[in-house]
């Protein structure tokens, strides 16, 4: 038996996912995987399957492809680009003791694929770090589902630790505040700061998700860090899908109302998104911007997500260290069967 004095710890950063290309052909399998997740669509399969395969997957891929094409970069999908940059910067910040990889809940690289690759490289302990600061069953919970499904097929899985949420983690709040202040330092400050979080159906809150309360807490802490008065900021929810009631107030309707009330300039930040993506770049900075102007607004500013800003990488490092600093080293074998063979056979 060989004792390893300083094992490498794997850091599995998990984000939602992205299609491989901004085309209908690439969107269809991506949307099928996403919208087949029982955590995302919590209605009986008997009701949902005909809608998904008979309507959604025949019409939505083309529409979504146009949206993705509007934000696609020469390097690829912004979510993938920023995710890879975050992983690279975090790896450099943490040093050789850590092995940092990015995985996606939907699409590639999958959680199972990356976990297998990390273990093949000798990583026996993995910290799972979702890119979602606030916990929702449809995001973090779904990522954990995929994680446990992957290890259910492994004979000898890695030891795991999970970061469930970090909605009030001081370095995260400080990183958000600095990014907003830096933006204001260049562009000035608007009359109202709208903090837009991804929405979820209200029934998920009734079932026990802490998501809404966590978003509210993040918003209040950010407002305090920015020293904002109660009338100069508000929380809204975006990305409603389907006919069910989702968390309110809705972002676009709120922005239209602010414009009609005579508000000249609004600033929008999305604290729940650690990297810019379709929901921030297209939905907020294009669709909501257009709606605000159409309702009479004069000036609209979208404040970019944390992305790979140094202050966010520093916060990620502190989060990782907070969850791994006391992780005890366990003995490992130089070969799984070293020193033992079954009586009457040749396994070793």
C-alpha positions as CSV (number, residue, x, y, z in Angstrom):
1,X,0.0,0.0,0.0
2,X,1.3,3.5,-0.9
3,X,0.1,6.5,1.1
4,X,-0.2,9.7,-1.0
5,X,0.7,12.7,1.1
6,X,-1.0,15.3,-1.0
7,X,-3.7,14.0,-3.4
8,X,-5.0,16.2,-6.1
9,X,-8.6,17.4,-5.5
10,X,-10.9,17.6,-8.5
11,X,-13.1,20.7,-8.9
12,X,-16.1,20.0,-11.1
13,X,-17.6,23.3,-12.1
14,X,-21.1,22.6,-13.5
15,X,-23.2,25.0,-15.6
16,X,-26.5,24.5,-17.5
17,X,-25.2,23.8,-20.9
18,X,-25.3,25.1,-24.5
19,X,-25.9,23.8,-28.0
20,X,-22.8,23.0,-30.1
21,X,-23.9,25.5,-32.8
22,X,-26.6,28.2,-33.3
23,X,-28.6,26.0,-35.7
24,X,-31.9,24.2,-35.5
25,X,-30.2,20.8,-36.0
26,X,-28.0,21.5,-32.9
27,X,-30.8,22.9,-30.8
28,X,-33.2,20.0,-31.2
29,X,-31.2,17.4,-29.3
30,X,-30.1,20.0,-26.7
31,X,-33.7,21.1,-26.1
32,X,-34.9,17.5,-26.0
33,X,-32.4,16.6,-23.3
34,X,-33.2,19.8,-21.3
35,X,-37.0,19.6,-21.6
36,X,-37.0,15.9,-20.9
37,X,-35.6,16.5,-17.4
38,X,-38.2,15.7,-14.8
39,X,-36.7,18.4,-12.6
40,X,-37.3,21.0,-15.3
41,X,-40.8,19.9,-16.4
42,X,-42.7,18.6,-13.4
43,X,-45.9,17.5,-15.1
44,X,-46.9,13.9,-15.9
45,X,-45.1,12.4,-19.0
46,X,-48.4,11.3,-20.4
47,X,-49.4,15.0,-20.7
48,X,-46.0,16.5,-21.5
49,X,-44.6,14.0,-24.1
50,X,-47.1,14.8,-26.9
51,X,-46.6,18.5,-26.4
52,X,-42.8,18.1,-26.3
53,X,-42.5,15.9,-29.4
54,X,-45.5,17.1,-31.3
55,X,-45.1,20.8,-30.9
56,X,-42.1,22.1,-28.9
57,X,-39.4,20.2,-30.7
58,X,-40.9,20.9,-34.1
59,X,-41.1,24.7,-33.7
60,X,-38.8,25.9,-30.9
61,X,-35.4,24.7,-32.3
62,X,-35.6,27.1,-35.2
63,X,-36.7,30.0,-33.0
64,X,-34.0,29.3,-30.4
65,X,-31.4,29.0,-33.0
66,X,-32.0,32.6,-34.2
67,X,-31.6,33.8,-30.6
68,X,-28.4,31.9,-30.1
69,X,-27.1,33.2,-33.5
70,X,-27.6,36.8,-32.2
71,X,-25.1,36.3,-29.3
72,X,-22.7,33.7,-30.8
73,X,-19.1,34.7,-30.8
74,X,-16.1,33.7,-33.0
75,X,-15.0,31.5,-30.1
76,X,-18.4,29.9,-29.8
77,X,-21.2,30.1,-27.2
78,X,-20.6,32.8,-24.6
79,X,-21.6,30.4,-21.8
80,X,-19.0,27.9,-22.9
81,X,-16.4,30.6,-23.6
82,X,-16.7,32.2,-20.2
83,X,-17.1,28.8,-18.4
84,X,-13.8,27.6,-19.9
85,X,-12.1,30.9,-19.0
86,X,-13.4,30.6,-15.4
87,X,-12.1,27.0,-15.1
88,X,-8.7,28.0,-16.5
89,X,-8.3,31.0,-14.3
90,X,-9.5,29.1,-11.2
91,X,-7.0,26.3,-11.9
92,X,-4.1,28.8,-12.1
93,X,-5.3,30.5,-8.9
94,X,-5.6,27.3,-6.9
95,X,-2.4,25.7,-8.0
96,X,-1.2,22.1,-8.7
97,X,-3.1,20.5,-5.8
98,X,-6.4,21.0,-7.7
99,X,-7.6,19.8,-11.0
100,X,-10.4,22.1,-12.3
101,X,-12.8,21.0,-15.1
102,X,-16.0,22.4,-16.6
103,X,-19.0,20.2,-17.2
104,X,-22.5,20.9,-18.5
105,X,-25.7,19.5,-17.2
106,X,-27.1,19.3,-20.8
107,X,-25.0,18.9,-23.9
108,X,-21.2,18.5,-23.9
109,X,-19.0,18.0,-22.0
110,X,-21.3,16.0,-19.8
111,X,-20.9,15.5,-16.1
112,X,-20.4,11.8,-16.5
113,X,-17.8,12.3,-19.2
114,X,-15.7,14.8,-17.2
115,X,-16.0,12.8,-14.0
116,X,-14.6,9.7,-15.8
117,X,-11.8,11.7,-17.3
118,X,-10.8,13.2,-14.0
119,X,-10.8,9.8,-12.3
120,X,-8.8,8.3,-15.1
121,X,-6.2,11.0,-14.4
122,X,-5.9,9.8,-10.7
123,X,-8.4,12.2,-9.1
124,X,-10.0,10.4,-6.2
125,X,-11.8,13.4,-4.5
126,X,-14.1,15.8,-6.3
127,X,-15.8,18.9,-5.2
128,X,-18.9,19.7,-7.3
129,X,-19.3,23.4,-7.7
130,X,-22.5,24.4,-9.5
131,X,-22.5,27.7,-11.3
132,X,-25.8,28.6,-9.6
133,X,-25.4,30.7,-6.4
134,X,-29.1,30.1,-5.5
135,X,-30.4,26.6,-5.1
136,X,-33.4,25.4,-7.2
137,X,-34.3,21.8,-7.8
138,X,-34.5,22.5,-11.5
139,X,-30.9,23.7,-11.7
140,X,-28.6,22.5,-8.8
141,X,-30.9,19.6,-8.0
142,X,-30.8,18.4,-11.6
143,X,-27.0,18.7,-11.7
144,X,-26.8,16.5,-8.6
145,X,-29.2,14.0,-10.2
146,X,-26.9,13.7,-13.2
147,X,-23.9,13.4,-10.9
148,X,-25.4,10.5,-8.9
149,X,-26.6,8.8,-12.1
150,X,-23.0,8.9,-13.3
151,X,-21.6,7.4,-10.1
152,X,-24.3,4.7,-10.0
153,X,-22.5,3.0,-12.9
154,X,-19.0,3.3,-11.3
155,X,-17.5,0.3,-9.4
156,X,-15.3,2.6,-7.3
157,X,-16.4,6.2,-7.5
158,X,-14.5,9.2,-6.3
159,X,-15.2,10.7,-2.9
160,X,-17.5,13.6,-3.3
161,X,-18.4,16.9,-1.7
162,X,-21.2,19.1,-3.0
163,X,-21.6,22.9,-2.8
164,X,-25.4,23.2,-2.5
165,X,-25.6,27.1,-2.7
166,X,-23.6,30.2,-1.9
167,X,-26.3,32.9,-2.2
168,X,-25.0,34.8,0.8
169,X,-21.3,33.9,0.6
170,X,-19.5,37.3,1.4
171,X,-16.9,37.0,-1.4
172,X,-19.6,36.3,-3.9
173,X,-21.6,39.4,-2.8
174,X,-18.4,41.5,-2.8
175,X,-17.6,40.3,-6.3
176,X,-21.1,41.3,-7.5
177,X,-20.8,44.7,-5.8
178,X,-17.4,45.4,-7.3
179,X,-18.5,44.6,-10.8
180,X,-21.5,46.9,-10.5
181,X,-19.3,49.7,-9.0
182,X,-16.7,49.3,-11.7
183,X,-19.5,49.6,-14.3
184,X,-20.9,52.7,-12.7
185,X,-17.4,54.2,-12.5
186,X,-17.2,54.2,-16.3
187,X,-20.9,54.7,-17.3
188,X,-22.4,56.5,-14.4
189,X,-25.3,55.3,-12.2
190,X,-28.9,54.9,-13.3
191,X,-32.0,55.9,-11.4
192,X,-33.0,52.3,-10.6
193,X,-31.0,49.1,-10.4
194,X,-33.1,46.1,-11.4
195,X,-31.7,42.7,-10.2
196,X,-33.1,40.1,-12.5
197,X,-33.0,36.5,-11.5
198,X,-34.1,33.4,-13.5
199,X,-37.7,32.6,-12.7
200,X,-39.2,29.3,-11.6
201,X,-42.8,28.2,-11.4
202,X,-44.5,29.2,-8.2
203,X,-45.5,25.6,-7.5
204,X,-41.8,24.7,-7.0
205,X,-41.7,27.1,-4.1
206,X,-44.8,25.6,-2.6
207,X,-43.1,22.2,-2.8
208,X,-40.2,23.5,-0.8
209,X,-37.6,25.1,-3.0
210,X,-35.7,27.9,-1.1
211,X,-34.9,29.6,-4.4
212,X,-37.1,32.7,-4.0
213,X,-35.9,33.5,-0.5
214,X,-32.3,33.0,-1.5
215,X,-32.7,35.4,-4.4
216,X,-34.2,38.0,-2.1
217,X,-31.4,37.6,0.4
218,X,-28.8,37.9,-2.4
219,X,-30.5,41.1,-3.6
220,X,-30.7,42.7,-0.2
221,X,-27.1,41.9,0.5
222,X,-26.0,43.4,-2.8
223,X,-28.1,46.5,-2.2
224,X,-26.4,46.9,1.2
225,X,-23.0,46.4,-0.3
226,X,-23.8,49.1,-2.8
227,X,-25.3,51.4,-0.1
228,X,-28.6,51.7,-2.1
229,X,-31.8,53.1,-0.7
230,X,-35.0,51.0,-0.8
231,X,-36.4,53.0,-3.7
232,X,-33.4,52.7,-5.9
233,X,-33.4,48.9,-6.5
234,X,-35.8,46.0,-6.9
235,X,-35.8,42.3,-7.6
236,X,-37.5,40.7,-10.7
237,X,-37.7,37.3,-12.3
238,X,-37.2,36.5,-16.0
239,X,-37.4,33.6,-18.5
240,X,-40.9,32.5,-17.9
241,X,-41.9,29.4,-19.9
242,X,-45.4,28.0,-20.4
243,X,-48.7,29.1,-19.0
244,X,-48.1,28.4,-15.3
245,X,-47.7,31.2,-12.8
246,X,-44.0,31.9,-12.2
247,X,-42.3,34.1,-9.6
248,X,-43.2,37.7,-9.8
249,X,-42.6,40.5,-10.6
250,X,-41.7,39.6,-14.2
251,X,-38.6,41.5,-15.5
252,X,-39.9,42.7,-18.8
253,X,-43.2,43.9,-17.5
254,X,-41.4,45.7,-14.7
255,X,-39.1,47.4,-17.1
256,X,-42.0,48.5,-19.3
257,X,-43.8,49.9,-16.2
258,X,-40.7,51.8,-15.1
259,X,-40.5,53.3,-18.6
260,X,-44.1,54.4,-18.7
261,X,-43.8,55.9,-15.2
262,X,-41.2,58.3,-16.6
263,X,-38.0,56.7,-15.4
264,X,-35.3,57.8,-17.8
265,X,-32.5,55.3,-17.1
266,X,-32.5,51.8,-15.8
267,X,-29.5,49.6,-15.0
268,X,-30.1,45.8,-15.0
269,X,-27.8,43.2,-13.4
270,X,-28.4,39.4,-13.2
271,X,-26.8,38.2,-9.9
272,X,-27.9,34.6,-10.4
273,X,-25.9,34.1,-13.6
274,X,-22.2,33.7,-13.0
275,X,-21.5,33.8,-16.7
276,X,-23.2,35.7,-19.6
277,X,-25.5,33.5,-21.7
278,X,-28.6,33.5,-23.8
279,X,-30.8,34.7,-20.9
280,X,-28.6,37.7,-20.1
281,X,-27.3,38.7,-23.6
282,X,-30.3,38.1,-25.7
283,X,-33.3,38.1,-23.3
284,X,-32.2,41.0,-21.1
285,X,-29.8,43.1,-23.3
286,X,-31.9,42.7,-26.5
287,X,-35.5,41.8,-25.8
288,X,-35.9,43.7,-22.5
289,X,-33.9,46.6,-23.8
290,X,-36.2,46.9,-26.8
291,X,-39.3,46.6,-24.6
292,X,-38.0,49.3,-22.3
293,X,-37.5,51.7,-25.2
294,X,-40.8,50.9,-26.8
295,X,-42.5,51.8,-23.5
296,X,-40.8,55.2,-23.5
297,X,-37.6,54.6,-21.7
298,X,-34.6,56.7,-22.6
299,X,-31.5,54.9,-21.4
300,X,-30.9,51.1,-20.7
301,X,-27.7,49.7,-19.3
302,X,-27.0,46.0,-18.9
303,X,-24.2,45.3,-16.4
304,X,-22.3,42.2,-17.5
305,X,-22.2,39.0,-15.4
306,X,-19.2,38.1,-13.2
307,X,-17.7,36.1,-16.1
308,X,-14.0,35.7,-15.6
309,X,-13.4,38.9,-13.7
310,X,-10.5,38.6,-11.3
311,X,-12.7,39.4,-8.3
312,X,-15.0,36.5,-9.2
313,X,-12.1,34.1,-9.7
314,X,-10.8,35.1,-6.3
315,X,-14.3,34.5,-4.8
316,X,-14.5,31.1,-6.5
317,X,-11.1,30.2,-5.0
318,X,-12.2,31.2,-1.5
319,X,-15.4,29.1,-2.0
320,X,-13.3,26.1,-3.0
321,X,-10.9,26.4,-0.1
322,X,-13.8,26.8,2.3
323,X,-15.1,23.4,1.2
324,X,-11.8,21.5,0.8
325,X,-9.4,22.9,3.4
326,X,-10.3,20.2,6.0
327,X,-10.7,17.3,3.5
328,X,-8.6,14.5,5.1
329,X,-6.2,12.5,3.0
330,X,-7.1,8.9,2.6
331,X,-4.8,6.0,1.8
332,X,-4.7,4.8,-1.7
333,X,-3.4,1.6,-3.4
334,X,-0.9,1.6,-6.1
335,X,-3.0,-1.2,-7.7
336,X,-6.6,-2.1,-6.8
337,X,-5.7,-5.7,-6.2
338,X,-2.1,-5.4,-5.0
339,X,-1.0,-7.9,-2.5
340,X,-4.1,-10.1,-2.7
341,X,-5.4,-12.9,-4.9
342,X,-8.5,-15.0,-4.6
343,X,-8.0,-18.6,-3.6
344,X,-8.4,-20.8,-6.6
345,X,-8.3,-18.0,-9.3
346,X,-5.8,-15.6,-10.7
347,X,-7.4,-12.2,-10.0
348,X,-4.8,-9.8,-8.6
